[in-house]
Amino acid sequence: MQPTVRVQAEDFDAAEETRRLTEGDRSIGAVVAFTGLCRDDGGTLAALELEHYPGMAEAEITRIAKLAVERFGLLGLTAIHRHGKIATGENIVLVIAASSHRQAAFDGANFVMDYLKTSAPFWKKEHGKDGSAGDWVAAKTTDDTAKDKWR
């Protein structure tokens, strides 16, 4: 099973992506979808600017997705990550994992997100409501800790 992986500037429709993933496959008994949104931390953020390393980002997400499919026996997996300037409240990332049973779908989606946060080459810059462009967001040790639980 080849996972669907896309890195794109355009928004996505989680319901439509779920329909595409599951259409015609009656062996799927569970679907877990995670949508990450751009949040306004503390009321000062207007947008995040996400940059990526083209080609390398897709390859790394595909590598992670294939690991999840193999490790959890997933029947389907979609991973979409946006780039560009994304306003608060807008979608950033979508991971949909499909399996025969719920636990594999939950674990697969969680695994992909934990690895995506730490391994995929994306960089985030904050843009304030006051028009300022902040610093690039530093990596968090909590993200590394979350990834380490899968070892």
Secondary structure, 3 states (H helix, E strand, C coil): CCCEEEEECCCCCHHHHHHHHHCCCCCCCEEEEEEEECCCHHHCEEEEEEEECCCHHHHHHHHHHHHHHHHHCCCEEEEEEECEEEECCCEEEEEEEEECCHHHHHHHHHHHHHHHHHHCCEEEEEEECCCCEEEECCCCHHHHHHHHCCC
